[in-house]
């Protein structure tokens, strides 16, 4: 009985975290001063291939899910399927919130408020990632990648796990730039995400809903 209550509780936190992190990521995208690294990479791919942002994120997630299996050095059906299950609502919620914020014209508020909103979005992304990672039910493949690197290869370091997980999307953005001559959704927020998001996630682990604990079965 206690286990069922705990599972329902974690499921509730997971649902909240998916919506919260999608809304926070979209806030960073629409601030127009730099979104989180993976999201910025998705924007650039979307512009390059001229496909809807939400759809681009979903197919991007499939590729990352395969990479995660390679890093695990074994096929983990639970991780693979859960990564894909997470990606569907998250990808399209991202597209929804990005469009929802457009009438607010955040990009017209001036650089100071754009940066403030961007930082609020980054904080929300970090808190959301921390919550759903500790729910131990499903994760987005991008965060699963950072999680695998953190606990399987980097001795539990959230900061280094996040930094190393950013290498693929950064490389993809460089490729997109050379192909189009343009770079989208990269700025102050992207730089802050590279150096601070892992730290923020690590701090949120102990501050936000501390009763939720990480699993270490990698």
Residue pairs with C-beta under 8 A, 6 or more apart in sequence:
10 135
10 136
10 137
10 212
11 135
11 137
13 131
13 132
13 135
13 209
13 212
14 131
14 132
14 135
14 137
14 138
16 131
17 128
17 129
17 131
17 132
17 135
18 86
18 89
18 90
18 93
18 128
18 132
19 93
20 124
20 127
20 128
20 131
21 90
21 124
21 125
21 128
21 129
21 132
22 89
22 90
22 93
22 94
22 96
22 97
23 93
23 97
23 124
24 120
24 121
24 122
24 123
24 124
24 125
24 127
24 128
25 35
25 36
25 39
25 94
25 97
25 121
25 125
26 94
26 96
26 97
26 98
26 100
26 101
26 121
27 97
27 101
27 106
27 117
27 118
27 120
27 121
27 124
28 34
28 35
28 36
28 39
28 118
28 121
28 122
28 125
28 189
29 35
29 39
29 40
29 43
29 94
29 98
29 185
30 98
30 101
30 102
30 104
30 106
30 107
31 106
31 107
31 114
31 115
31 117
31 118
31 121
31 189
32 106
32 107
32 114
32 185
32 187
33 111
33 114
33 115
33 118
33 187
33 188
33 189
34 40
34 118
34 185
34 186
34 187
34 188
34 189
34 190
34 191
34 192
34 193
35 43
35 118
35 121
35 185
35 186
35 189
35 190
35 193
36 122
36 125
36 189
36 190
36 193
36 197
37 166
37 169
37 170
37 190
37 193
37 194
38 60
38 142
38 166
38 169
39 57
39 94
39 185
40 169
40 173
40 184
40 185
40 186
40 190
41 60
41 169
41 170
41 172
41 173
41 176
42 53
42 56
42 57
42 60
43 53
43 184
43 185
44 172
44 173
44 176
44 177
44 180
44 183
44 184
44 185
44 186
45 56
45 60
45 172
45 176
46 52
46 53
46 56
47 176
47 180
47 182
47 184
48 176
48 179
48 180
49 56
52 95
53 94
53 95
53 98
54 91
54 92
54 94
54 95
54 96
55 91
55 95
57 87
57 90
57 91
57 94
57 95
58 87
58 88
58 91
58 92
61 83
61 84
61 87
61 91
61 140
61 141
61 142
62 84
62 87
62 141
64 83
64 141
64 142
64 144
64 145
64 168
65 80
65 83
65 84
65 87
65 141
65 144
67 141
67 145
67 168
68 79
68 80
68 83
68 141
68 144
68 145
68 148
69 75
69 76
69 79
69 80
71 145
71 148
71 149
71 152
71 153
72 79
72 148
72 152
72 218
79 144
82 137
82 138
82 139
83 138
83 139
83 140
83 141
83 144
84 141
85 138
86 138
86 139
86 140
86 141
87 140
87 141
90 140
106 113
106 114
106 117
107 114
109 117
115 188
115 189
118 187
118 188
118 189
118 192
119 189
119 192
121 189
122 189
122 192
122 193
122 196
122 197
122 200
123 200
125 193
125 197
126 197
126 200
126 201
126 204
127 200
127 204
127 208
129 143
129 197
129 201
129 204
130 200
130 201
130 204
130 205
130 208
131 204
131 208
131 209
131 212
132 138
132 139
132 140
132 143
133 139
133 143
133 147
133 201
133 214
134 205
134 209
134 212
134 213
134 214
135 212
136 213
136 214
136 215
139 147
142 165
145 165
146 158
146 161
146 162
146 164
146 165
146 198
147 161
147 218
148 218
149 160
149 161
149 164
149 165
150 156
150 157
150 158
150 160
150 161
150 162
151 161
151 214
151 216
151 218
152 218
153 164
154 160
154 161
154 164
157 198
158 198
158 199
158 201
158 202
158 205
159 198
159 199
159 202
160 198
161 198
162 197
162 198
162 201
163 194
163 195
163 198
166 194
173 183
173 186
176 183
177 183
205 214
